[in-house]
Amino acid sequence: MIDKSAGTDREKRTLQIVLFLNAAIAIAFLITGALGDSSALIANGLDNLSDAAVYALSLVALSHGIKWKTRAATASGVMLLIFAAGVLFDVGRRYFQGSEPIGATMMIMSAVAAVVNYACLKLLQRIHNPDVNLRAATTFSFNDFVSNGGILIAGVLVWWLGTNWPDLLVGFATALIAIKGGIEILRDARKETRGAAGDDP
């Protein structure tokens, strides 16, 4: 017989760890992004900060029914889309006003973040039969890991070419990834809601 409470406890512990790691890396991204004048770093900092907020919602939803879980997942998707809009605005501002990102800062921070996000991804993938919120969390961590690789490449190009366009390009790409992830999460939440409605007597 499957012990559901034990499974829920494992999910809670996993989300707590992932929440802490995302909050910590978000602060580091925002600080280094401001110091390094990098749109890509700030974009990923805001991304991780929104992820941390979503994980907090997911923790609350774990102790509630399917309606709470789908609402939390819907909030996750909406937050990602709002985040994407903010990043696109920042990229546009830096494009017109100019910026001088520091390549070395981008490379070092992206390498550290990649390790953290990979650890988060592995922790989440260990959970069997994840619900809609845990699937959303896995999507976040995967997107973050991909973005970290983009920042690393952009950092090398910024350092080598002495131009800001690689930084802006990664910031723009991060926003597109967030839009894609947000839409997928909203679709998943809608599908889960329809499934729950179909199960009702």
LOTI-16701 format. One record per residue (C-alpha): chain; residue in three letters; residue number from 1; x, y, z. Coordinates in steps of 0.001 Angstrom, whole numbers, padded with zeros to 6 digits, always signed. Example, Ala and Ser with C-alpha at 12.3 -4.5 7.8 and 13.67 -1.06 7.14 Angstrom:
<sites>
<chain: A; res: ALA; n: 1; x: +012300; y: -004500; z: +007800>
<chain: A; res: SER; n: 2; x: +013670; y: -001060; z: +007140>
</sites>
This chain:
<sites>
<chain: A; res: MET; n: 1; x: +000000; y: +000000; z: +000000>
<chain: A; res: ILE; n: 2; x: +001335; y: +003442; z: -000950>
<chain: A; res: ASP; n: 3; x: +001830; y: +005855; z: +001930>
<chain: A; res: LYS; n: 4; x: +000480; y: +009110; z: +000478>
<chain: A; res: SER; n: 5; x: +001481; y: +011151; z: +003519>
<chain: A; res: ALA; n: 6; x: +005095; y: +010010; z: +003156>
<chain: A; res: GLY; n: 7; x: +005007; y: +010981; z: -000509>
<chain: A; res: THR; n: 8; x: +003594; y: +014388; z: +000357>
<chain: A; res: ASP; n: 9; x: +006294; y: +014899; z: +002991>
<chain: A; res: ARG; n: 10; x: +008986; y: +014129; z: +000407>
<chain: A; res: GLU; n: 11; x: +007385; y: +016564; z: -002016>
<chain: A; res: LYS; n: 12; x: +007287; y: +019259; z: +000673>
<chain: A; res: ARG; n: 13; x: +010942; y: +018743; z: +001568>
<chain: A; res: THR; n: 14; x: +011928; y: +018844; z: -002092>
<chain: A; res: LEU; n: 15; x: +009971; y: +022045; z: -002718>
<chain: A; res: GLN; n: 16; x: +011423; y: +023652; z: +000420>
<chain: A; res: ILE; n: 17; x: +014974; y: +022912; z: -000749>
<chain: A; res: VAL; n: 18; x: +014261; y: +024104; z: -004289>
<chain: A; res: LEU; n: 19; x: +012539; y: +027227; z: -002930>
<chain: A; res: PHE; n: 20; x: +015569; y: +028124; z: -000806>
<chain: A; res: LEU; n: 21; x: +018033; y: +027508; z: -003653>
<chain: A; res: ASN; n: 22; x: +016003; y: +029599; z: -006100>
<chain: A; res: ALA; n: 23; x: +015635; y: +032489; z: -003665>
<chain: A; res: ALA; n: 24; x: +019387; y: +032466; z: -002991>
<chain: A; res: ILE; n: 25; x: +020382; y: +032295; z: -006650>
<chain: A; res: ALA; n: 26; x: +017827; y: +035000; z: -007537>
<chain: A; res: ILE; n: 27; x: +019437; y: +037428; z: -005088>
<chain: A; res: ALA; n: 28; x: +022882; y: +036575; z: -006479>
<chain: A; res: PHE; n: 29; x: +021651; y: +037099; z: -010067>
<chain: A; res: LEU; n: 30; x: +020083; y: +040470; z: -009289>
<chain: A; res: ILE; n: 31; x: +023171; y: +041746; z: -007460>
<chain: A; res: THR; n: 32; x: +025643; y: +040589; z: -010119>
<chain: A; res: GLY; n: 33; x: +023286; y: +041747; z: -012876>
<chain: A; res: ALA; n: 34; x: +023181; y: +045256; z: -011426>
<chain: A; res: LEU; n: 35; x: +026941; y: +045348; z: -010842>
<chain: A; res: GLY; n: 36; x: +027716; y: +043785; z: -014225>
<chain: A; res: ASP; n: 37; x: +025131; y: +045848; z: -016170>
<chain: A; res: SER; n: 38; x: +023717; y: +042625; z: -017622>
<chain: A; res: SER; n: 39; x: +020159; y: +042241; z: -018902>
<chain: A; res: ALA; n: 40; x: +020587; y: +038460; z: -019081>
<chain: A; res: LEU; n: 41; x: +021619; y: +038184; z: -015415>
<chain: A; res: ILE; n: 42; x: +018797; y: +040444; z: -014231>
<chain: A; res: ALA; n: 43; x: +016326; y: +038500; z: -016387>
<chain: A; res: ASN; n: 44; x: +017384; y: +035233; z: -014809>
<chain: A; res: GLY; n: 45; x: +017304; y: +036813; z: -011354>
<chain: A; res: LEU; n: 46; x: +013688; y: +037876; z: -011865>
<chain: A; res: ASP; n: 47; x: +012966; y: +034438; z: -013318>
<chain: A; res: ASN; n: 48; x: +014348; y: +032639; z: -010264>
<chain: A; res: LEU; n: 49; x: +012543; y: +035070; z: -007962>
<chain: A; res: SER; n: 50; x: +009227; y: +034304; z: -009654>
<chain: A; res: ASP; n: 51; x: +010083; y: +030600; z: -009447>
<chain: A; res: ALA; n: 52; x: +010627; y: +030918; z: -005695>
<chain: A; res: ALA; n: 53; x: +007227; y: +032579; z: -005312>
<chain: A; res: VAL; n: 54; x: +005629; y: +029786; z: -007326>
<chain: A; res: TYR; n: 55; x: +007304; y: +027114; z: -005186>
<chain: A; res: ALA; n: 56; x: +005877; y: +028828; z: -002107>
<chain: A; res: LEU; n: 57; x: +002411; y: +028643; z: -003702>
<chain: A; res: SER; n: 58; x: +003003; y: +024990; z: -004559>
<chain: A; res: LEU; n: 59; x: +003908; y: +024218; z: -000941>
<chain: A; res: VAL; n: 60; x: +000593; y: +025675; z: +000194>
<chain: A; res: ALA; n: 61; x: -001274; y: +023794; z: -002545>
<chain: A; res: LEU; n: 62; x: +000191; y: +020423; z: -001494>
<chain: A; res: SER; n: 63; x: -002007; y: +020335; z: +001597>
<chain: A; res: HIS; n: 64; x: -005154; y: +021260; z: -000354>
<chain: A; res: GLY; n: 65; x: -007329; y: +019683; z: -003026>
<chain: A; res: ILE; n: 66; x: -007059; y: +019623; z: -006799>
<chain: A; res: LYS; n: 67; x: -008734; y: +023037; z: -007180>
<chain: A; res: TRP; n: 68; x: -006032; y: +024685; z: -005060>
<chain: A; res: LYS; n: 69; x: -003337; y: +022884; z: -007024>
<chain: A; res: THR; n: 70; x: -004673; y: +023948; z: -010407>
<chain: A; res: ARG; n: 71; x: -005129; y: +027520; z: -009183>
<chain: A; res: ALA; n: 72; x: -001529; y: +027581; z: -007961>
<chain: A; res: ALA; n: 73; x: -000350; y: +026208; z: -011310>
<chain: A; res: THR; n: 74; x: -002424; y: +028818; z: -013153>
<chain: A; res: ALA; n: 75; x: -000839; y: +031534; z: -011005>
<chain: A; res: SER; n: 76; x: +002559; y: +030068; z: -011901>
<chain: A; res: GLY; n: 77; x: +001853; y: +030336; z: -015613>
<chain: A; res: VAL; n: 78; x: +000547; y: +033892; z: -015323>
<chain: A; res: MET; n: 79; x: +003592; y: +034949; z: -013266>
<chain: A; res: LEU; n: 80; x: +005908; y: +033573; z: -015943>
<chain: A; res: LEU; n: 81; x: +004120; y: +035582; z: -018626>
<chain: A; res: ILE; n: 82; x: +004300; y: +038759; z: -016514>
<chain: A; res: PHE; n: 83; x: +007999; y: +038111; z: -015906>
<chain: A; res: ALA; n: 84; x: +008549; y: +037706; z: -019654>
<chain: A; res: ALA; n: 85; x: +006890; y: +041061; z: -020343>
<chain: A; res: GLY; n: 86; x: +009161; y: +042761; z: -017796>
<chain: A; res: VAL; n: 87; x: +012279; y: +041217; z: -019317>
<chain: A; res: LEU; n: 88; x: +011280; y: +042281; z: -022827>
<chain: A; res: PHE; n: 89; x: +010836; y: +045836; z: -021534>
<chain: A; res: ASP; n: 90; x: +014302; y: +045783; z: -019921>
<chain: A; res: VAL; n: 91; x: +015925; y: +044419; z: -023084>
<chain: A; res: GLY; n: 92; x: +014265; y: +047137; z: -025159>
<chain: A; res: ARG; n: 93; x: +015380; y: +049831; z: -022726>
<chain: A; res: ARG; n: 94; x: +018996; y: +048647; z: -022807>
<chain: A; res: TYR; n: 95; x: +018906; y: +048351; z: -026592>
<chain: A; res: PHE; n: 96; x: +017929; y: +051996; z: -027036>
<chain: A; res: GLN; n: 97; x: +019807; y: +053467; z: -024049>
<chain: A; res: GLY; n: 98; x: +022898; y: +051267; z: -024320>
<chain: A; res: SER; n: 99; x: +024648; y: +049054; z: -021759>
<chain: A; res: GLU; n: 100; x: +028134; y: +047743; z: -020971>
<chain: A; res: PRO; n: 101; x: +027795; y: +044202; z: -019589>
<chain: A; res: ILE; n: 102; x: +030836; y: +042554; z: -018000>
<chain: A; res: GLY; n: 103; x: +031539; y: +039225; z: -019697>
<chain: A; res: ALA; n: 104; x: +033529; y: +037695; z: -016832>
<chain: A; res: THR; n: 105; x: +030729; y: +038384; z: -014341>
<chain: A; res: MET; n: 106; x: +028218; y: +036756; z: -016672>
<chain: A; res: MET; n: 107; x: +030367; y: +033644; z: -017138>
<chain: A; res: ILE; n: 108; x: +031071; y: +033085; z: -013446>
<chain: A; res: MET; n: 109; x: +027484; y: +033674; z: -012330>
<chain: A; res: SER; n: 110; x: +026005; y: +031484; z: -015049>
<chain: A; res: ALA; n: 111; x: +028329; y: +028603; z: -014130>
<chain: A; res: VAL; n: 112; x: +027338; y: +028786; z: -010454>
<chain: A; res: ALA; n: 113; x: +023640; y: +029042; z: -011334>
<chain: A; res: ALA; n: 114; x: +023862; y: +026095; z: -013735>
<chain: A; res: VAL; n: 115; x: +025094; y: +023856; z: -010906>
<chain: A; res: VAL; n: 116; x: +022272; y: +025033; z: -008617>
<chain: A; res: ASN; n: 117; x: +019547; y: +024644; z: -011248>
<chain: A; res: TYR; n: 118; x: +020824; y: +021219; z: -012284>
<chain: A; res: ALA; n: 119; x: +020623; y: +020123; z: -008641>
<chain: A; res: CYS; n: 120; x: +017045; y: +021461; z: -008437>
<chain: A; res: LEU; n: 121; x: +016096; y: +019634; z: -011634>
<chain: A; res: LYS; n: 122; x: +017477; y: +016322; z: -010363>
<chain: A; res: LEU; n: 123; x: +015669; y: +016699; z: -007027>
<chain: A; res: LEU; n: 124; x: +012349; y: +017323; z: -008769>
<chain: A; res: GLN; n: 125; x: +012818; y: +014461; z: -011232>
<chain: A; res: ARG; n: 126; x: +013119; y: +012005; z: -008332>
<chain: A; res: ILE; n: 127; x: +009465; y: +012548; z: -007426>
<chain: A; res: HIS; n: 128; x: +007198; y: +009832; z: -008822>
<chain: A; res: ASN; n: 129; x: +003812; y: +010776; z: -010332>
<chain: A; res: PRO; n: 130; x: +004244; y: +014553; z: -009862>
<chain: A; res: ASP; n: 131; x: +001107; y: +016703; z: -009731>
<chain: A; res: VAL; n: 132; x: +000503; y: +019766; z: -011888>
<chain: A; res: ASN; n: 133; x: +002518; y: +022052; z: -009584>
<chain: A; res: LEU; n: 134; x: +005530; y: +019752; z: -009444>
<chain: A; res: ARG; n: 135; x: +005452; y: +019420; z: -013224>
<chain: A; res: ALA; n: 136; x: +005446; y: +023222; z: -013400>
<chain: A; res: ALA; n: 137; x: +008408; y: +023343; z: -010997>
<chain: A; res: THR; n: 138; x: +010322; y: +020899; z: -013199>
<chain: A; res: THR; n: 139; x: +009581; y: +023093; z: -016236>
<chain: A; res: PHE; n: 140; x: +010969; y: +026112; z: -014373>
<chain: A; res: SER; n: 141; x: +014196; y: +024360; z: -013402>
<chain: A; res: PHE; n: 142; x: +014762; y: +023023; z: -016916>
<chain: A; res: ASN; n: 143; x: +014174; y: +026479; z: -018434>
<chain: A; res: ASP; n: 144; x: +016575; y: +028020; z: -015916>
<chain: A; res: PHE; n: 145; x: +019266; y: +025453; z: -016705>
<chain: A; res: VAL; n: 146; x: +018965; y: +026138; z: -020447>
<chain: A; res: SER; n: 147; x: +019102; y: +029896; z: -019815>
<chain: A; res: ASN; n: 148; x: +022288; y: +029477; z: -017777>
<chain: A; res: GLY; n: 149; x: +023984; y: +027884; z: -020772>
<chain: A; res: GLY; n: 150; x: +022895; y: +030817; z: -022909>
<chain: A; res: ILE; n: 151; x: +024319; y: +033318; z: -020420>
<chain: A; res: LEU; n: 152; x: +027645; y: +031477; z: -020367>
<chain: A; res: ILE; n: 153; x: +027920; y: +031657; z: -024158>
<chain: A; res: ALA; n: 154; x: +026809; y: +035299; z: -024145>
<chain: A; res: GLY; n: 155; x: +029405; y: +036112; z: -021488>
<chain: A; res: VAL; n: 156; x: +032154; y: +034648; z: -023654>
<chain: A; res: LEU; n: 157; x: +030957; y: +036658; z: -026675>
<chain: A; res: VAL; n: 158; x: +030632; y: +039886; z: -024660>
<chain: A; res: TRP; n: 159; x: +034163; y: +039426; z: -023314>
<chain: A; res: TRP; n: 160; x: +035563; y: +038515; z: -026736>
<chain: A; res: LEU; n: 161; x: +033727; y: +041030; z: -028956>
<chain: A; res: GLY; n: 162; x: +033302; y: +043881; z: -026483>
<chain: A; res: THR; n: 163; x: +029641; y: +044422; z: -027429>
<chain: A; res: ASN; n: 164; x: +026328; y: +044169; z: -025570>
<chain: A; res: TRP; n: 165; x: +024220; y: +042385; z: -028201>
<chain: A; res: PRO; n: 166; x: +024891; y: +038832; z: -026908>
<chain: A; res: ASP; n: 167; x: +023637; y: +039905; z: -023464>
<chain: A; res: LEU; n: 168; x: +020497; y: +041448; z: -024961>
<chain: A; res: LEU; n: 169; x: +019939; y: +038404; z: -027164>
<chain: A; res: VAL; n: 170; x: +020017; y: +036036; z: -024177>
<chain: A; res: GLY; n: 171; x: +017720; y: +038329; z: -022211>
<chain: A; res: PHE; n: 172; x: +015293; y: +038244; z: -025139>
<chain: A; res: ALA; n: 173; x: +015612; y: +034456; z: -025478>
<chain: A; res: THR; n: 174; x: +014997; y: +034027; z: -021737>
<chain: A; res: ALA; n: 175; x: +011741; y: +035951; z: -022133>
<chain: A; res: LEU; n: 176; x: +010683; y: +033714; z: -025038>
<chain: A; res: ILE; n: 177; x: +011467; y: +030587; z: -022994>
<chain: A; res: ALA; n: 178; x: +009380; y: +032003; z: -020142>
<chain: A; res: ILE; n: 179; x: +006465; y: +032675; z: -022506>
<chain: A; res: LYS; n: 180; x: +006629; y: +029110; z: -023834>
<chain: A; res: GLY; n: 181; x: +006835; y: +027672; z: -020303>
<chain: A; res: GLY; n: 182; x: +003987; y: +029864; z: -019061>
<chain: A; res: ILE; n: 183; x: +001696; y: +028774; z: -021895>
<chain: A; res: GLU; n: 184; x: +002548; y: +025088; z: -021318>
<chain: A; res: ILE; n: 185; x: +001811; y: +025387; z: -017592>
<chain: A; res: LEU; n: 186; x: -001528; y: +027116; z: -018240>
<chain: A; res: ARG; n: 187; x: -002483; y: +024365; z: -020696>
<chain: A; res: ASP; n: 188; x: -001486; y: +021693; z: -018185>
<chain: A; res: ALA; n: 189; x: -003528; y: +023390; z: -015444>
<chain: A; res: ARG; n: 190; x: -006556; y: +023654; z: -017740>
<chain: A; res: LYS; n: 191; x: -006248; y: +019985; z: -018682>
<chain: A; res: GLU; n: 192; x: -006014; y: +019042; z: -014995>
<chain: A; res: THR; n: 193; x: -009100; y: +021142; z: -014215>
<chain: A; res: ARG; n: 194; x: -011097; y: +019444; z: -016969>
<chain: A; res: GLY; n: 195; x: -009974; y: +016034; z: -015738>
<chain: A; res: ALA; n: 196; x: -011054; y: +016850; z: -012190>
<chain: A; res: ALA; n: 197; x: -014420; y: +018120; z: -013447>
<chain: A; res: GLY; n: 198; x: -014909; y: +014890; z: -015364>
<chain: A; res: ASP; n: 199; x: -014268; y: +012862; z: -012208>
<chain: A; res: ASP; n: 200; x: -016967; y: +014722; z: -010255>
<chain: A; res: PRO; n: 201; x: -020222; y: +012784; z: -009851>
</sites>
